[in-house]
Amino acid sequence: MSERTFTIEDLKRILLEGAGAEEGVDLDGDILDTEFEELGYESLALLETGGRIEREYGISLDDDVFTDNRTPRSLVTAINTQLETLVAP
């Protein structure tokens, strides 16, 4: 089984597909450490994003994944940690 990783590009794609982008927010800029709320993504948009990640990557995210991980960098790390448990022996 090949190891699958979740990247910032994956996150940006899923955010745009699910909720679009707030006017004036450049997701191609340096957003790794910017809180989702500052990027214009509130709870409903993040729930949609979480559902898309779960379906695409075959994982189940904790209900508090977005409250515990308020920035793209933190969320990407958390999702990759969960993906690693799927391929661990």
C-alpha positions as CSV (number, residue, x, y, z in Angstrom):
1,M,0.0,0.0,0.0
2,S,1.4,3.4,-0.9
3,E,1.6,6.1,1.7
4,R,-0.8,8.9,0.9
5,T,-0.1,12.4,2.2
6,F,-2.3,15.5,2.6
7,T,-0.7,18.7,1.4
8,I,-1.5,22.4,1.6
9,E,-2.4,22.2,-2.0
10,D,-5.0,19.5,-1.3
11,L,-6.4,21.6,1.5
12,K,-6.7,24.7,-0.7
13,R,-8.4,22.7,-3.4
14,I,-10.9,21.2,-1.0
15,L,-11.6,24.6,0.6
16,L,-12.3,26.2,-2.8
17,E,-14.5,23.3,-4.0
18,G,-16.5,23.3,-0.8
19,A,-16.8,26.9,0.2
20,G,-15.0,29.1,-2.4
21,A,-12.8,31.9,-1.2
22,E,-13.6,35.1,0.6
23,E,-13.2,38.2,-1.5
24,G,-9.8,39.7,-0.9
25,V,-8.3,36.4,0.3
26,D,-5.5,34.9,-1.8
27,L,-5.2,31.2,-1.0
28,D,-2.1,31.2,-3.1
29,G,-0.4,33.5,-0.7
30,D,1.4,32.6,2.6
31,I,-1.6,31.2,4.5
32,L,0.0,28.3,6.4
33,D,-0.2,30.1,9.8
34,T,-3.3,32.3,9.2
35,E,-6.3,31.2,11.2
36,F,-9.2,29.8,9.1
37,E,-11.5,32.5,10.5
38,E,-9.1,35.2,9.2
39,L,-9.3,33.5,5.8
40,G,-13.1,33.8,5.8
41,Y,-13.8,30.1,6.7
42,E,-16.3,29.8,9.6
43,S,-17.8,26.7,11.1
44,L,-20.2,25.7,8.4
45,A,-17.5,25.9,5.7
46,L,-15.1,24.0,7.8
47,L,-17.6,21.2,8.4
48,E,-18.1,20.9,4.7
49,T,-14.3,20.8,4.3
50,G,-14.0,18.1,6.9
51,G,-16.6,16.0,5.2
52,R,-14.8,16.3,1.9
53,I,-11.5,15.3,3.5
54,E,-13.1,12.3,5.1
55,R,-14.7,11.1,1.9
56,E,-11.7,11.7,-0.3
57,Y,-9.1,10.2,2.1
58,G,-11.2,7.5,3.8
59,I,-10.6,8.8,7.3
60,S,-12.9,9.8,10.2
61,L,-12.0,13.2,11.7
62,D,-12.7,14.1,15.3
63,D,-15.4,16.6,15.9
64,D,-12.9,19.0,17.4
65,V,-10.3,18.8,14.6
66,F,-10.9,22.3,13.4
67,T,-11.1,23.8,16.9
68,D,-7.8,22.1,17.8
69,N,-6.2,23.0,14.5
70,R,-7.0,26.6,13.7
71,T,-4.5,27.1,10.9
72,P,-3.8,25.3,7.6
73,R,-0.4,24.2,8.8
74,S,-1.8,22.6,11.9
75,L,-4.7,20.9,10.1
76,V,-2.4,19.5,7.4
77,T,-0.2,18.0,10.1
78,A,-3.2,16.5,12.0
79,I,-4.6,14.9,8.9
80,N,-1.2,13.5,7.9
81,T,-0.8,12.1,11.4
82,Q,-4.2,10.3,11.0
83,L,-3.3,9.1,7.5
84,E,-0.1,7.6,8.9
85,T,-2.1,5.4,11.3
86,L,-3.9,3.9,8.3
87,V,-0.6,2.6,6.8
88,A,1.1,1.7,10.0
89,P,1.6,-2.1,10.5
